[in-house]
Amino acid sequence: MTLEESFKKLDEITAKMEDSQLSLEERFVLYKEGVNLIKFCSEKIDTVEKQLKLVNDDLSVKEV
């Protein structure tokens, strides 16, 4: 799943959770799914940040 797909799914979960007809159990399932997606997104973003740092560090060394 891409970050974009994850963000879209998070938007869908948020919209569903705003439905006042949902039971507490249904909200909890959606909440858990959202937390897992946020964790996934965070890990993906951390990975990209680390890769960017490596590229930037490599460029800095070549410029010196």
C-alpha positions as CSV (number, residue, x, y, z in Angstrom):
1,M,0.0,0.0,0.0
2,T,1.3,3.4,-0.9
3,L,1.3,6.4,1.4
4,E,-1.4,8.0,-0.8
5,E,-3.6,5.0,-0.5
6,S,-3.1,4.9,3.2
7,F,-4.0,8.6,3.6
8,K,-7.2,8.0,1.5
9,K,-8.1,5.0,3.7
10,L,-7.6,7.1,6.8
11,D,-9.9,9.7,5.4
12,E,-12.5,7.0,4.8
13,I,-12.1,5.7,8.3
14,T,-12.5,9.2,9.7
15,A,-15.7,9.7,7.8
16,K,-17.1,6.4,8.9
17,M,-16.3,7.1,12.5
18,E,-18.3,10.3,12.3
19,D,-21.4,8.2,11.6
20,S,-23.5,8.3,14.8
21,Q,-25.1,5.0,13.9
22,L,-21.9,3.0,14.5
23,S,-21.7,0.8,17.6
24,L,-18.8,1.2,20.1
25,E,-17.4,-2.1,18.8
26,E,-17.5,-0.9,15.2
27,R,-15.8,2.3,16.1
28,F,-13.1,0.4,18.0
29,V,-12.4,-1.8,15.0
30,L,-12.1,1.3,12.8
31,Y,-9.9,3.0,15.4
32,K,-7.5,0.1,15.5
33,E,-7.3,0.0,11.7
34,G,-6.6,3.8,11.7
35,V,-3.9,3.4,14.3
36,N,-2.2,0.6,12.3
37,L,-2.4,2.8,9.2
38,I,-0.8,5.7,11.0
39,K,2.0,3.5,12.2
40,F,2.5,2.2,8.7
41,C,2.6,5.8,7.3
42,S,5.0,6.9,10.0
43,E,7.4,4.1,9.2
44,K,7.2,4.8,5.5
45,I,7.9,8.5,6.1
46,D,10.8,7.7,8.4
47,T,12.3,5.4,5.8
48,V,12.1,8.2,3.1
49,E,13.6,10.7,5.5
50,K,16.5,8.4,6.2
51,Q,17.1,7.9,2.5
52,L,17.0,11.7,1.9
53,K,19.5,12.2,4.6
54,L,21.8,9.7,3.0
55,V,21.5,11.3,-0.4
56,N,22.1,14.8,1.1
57,D,25.0,13.6,3.1
58,D,26.5,12.0,0.0
59,L,26.1,15.2,-1.9
60,S,27.7,17.2,0.9
61,V,30.7,15.0,0.8
62,K,31.1,15.3,-3.0
63,E,30.9,19.1,-2.8
64,V,33.7,19.4,-0.3
